[in-house]
Amino acid sequence: MGRALRVTLDRLYALSLVASAISLLAIAGLVLAGMVARWFDMVLPSVDQLAGYCVAASIFLGLPAAMQANAHIRVTLFIDRAPPFLRQALEFLVLVIGLIVMLLLSQYAAAMVMMSWRYHLVSSGLLPVPLWVPQSTLVAGSAMLSIALLDRLFSLLVAHVPKSGS
C-alpha cells in the first residue's frame, strides 16, 4: 500500500476518533448543564435527547479507529484453534461479511438521511432537531468502518501473497 494512502487512512481514523471524543465531551457537558440547571430549579429542554444523539455519534464515529487499533470485541474461539491456513480463510470470510454488512448499513443510512433532508423531518420533542444531523453520524461512522474493513482486508491479502522472485 502506498505511503500516502496509509497516511491518509491513518488520518481518517484519527479524525473519526477525535469526533467520537468530542461527542463524549458533549455528553458530559450536556449532563453537567442539566444538573446545574436543576440545582437552580430550571429545566433545559431536550438535554436527554441531545445526549442520546451524541451517544450514537460517539459509538459510530469511534468504530473505524477501534478497528484500526484492533480493539473490537471479537469471538476468536474458533479462529484461534484453527490451523494457520484455515485461520486466514476464516479471517478473510469474517472481514468480507463485515464489509458487506457495513456497506449495506451505509447505503440504507444514507438513504434515510436523504429522506430526512428532503422532507425536512425533525425530532419530536421540545427542541426540533433536523433528523439528518444526528443520522449523518451513522452514515459517516459506518462508511469509515467500511473503509477500515477494506483496509484490513487488503492488508490481510497483501501480507499473505508470496513476493515475486521468491
C-alpha positions, -999 to +999 in steps of 0.1 A: +000+000+000+013+034-009+027+056+019+004+085+010-027+062+012-015+048+045-010+083+060-044+094+046-062+064+061-045+068+095-055+105+095-091+095+087-091+070+116-076+097+139-102+122+128-130+097+135-116+091+170-114+129+176-150+133+165-160+104+188-142+121+217-158+154+210-192+136+212-183+121+245-173+156+258-206+169+245-224+142+265-205+152+297-213+189+290-250+183+284-254+162+315-235+187+336-255+216+322-287+196+330-275+190+366-266+226+372-299+238+357-318+215+382-298+230+411-313+264+402-348+249+396-345+253+358-351+228+331-330+226+299-352+213+272-341+182+252-309+176+271-315+139+272-324+139+235-292+157+225-271+135+248-287+104+231-277+117+197-241+123+210-240+087+223-249+073+189-223+097+173-196+086+198-203+049+191-204+051+153-176+076+149-154+056+172-158+023+152-131+030+125-104+039+150-113+008+171-110-014+140-076+001+132-064-004+168-077-040+167-099-031+197-132-045+186-146-073+206-142-105+185-150-140+192-118-159+184-128-192+199-128-210+166-103-188+147-076-192+174-079-230+173-079-233+136-047-242+116-029-212+101-043-216+066-079-220+078-074-191+103-065-168+074-095-181+054-119-175+084-104-140+090-110-132+053-146-145+054-154-125+086-139-093+070-159-098+038-191-104+057-184-074+079-177-053+049-209-063+032-230-056+063-214-022+068-217-012+031-254-021+033-258-002+066-241+028+050-263+027+019-295+025+039-284+051+064-275+075+036-310+069+021-325+077+055-305+109+057-316+119+022-352+113+031-349+133+063-333+161+044-358+160+015-389+160+037-374+183+064-380+158+092-374+169+127-372+151+160-403+150+182-396+169+214-392+204+227-362+211+205-370+203+169-336+189+157-334+182+119-330+144+119-304+144+091-279+159+116-277+131+141-284+105+113-254+117+094-230+105+121-244+069+115-235+073+078-201+088+085-192+061+110-205+031+090-188+044+058-155+049+076-158+015+092-163+001+057-131+017+047-113+003+077-126-032+070-115-028+034-081-016+046-078-046+069-089-070+041-064-056+017-036-058+044-046-095+050-044-103+014-012-085+007+005-099+038-001-134+026+008-130-011+042-146-019+067-120-031+077-122-067+111-138-072+107-160-040 
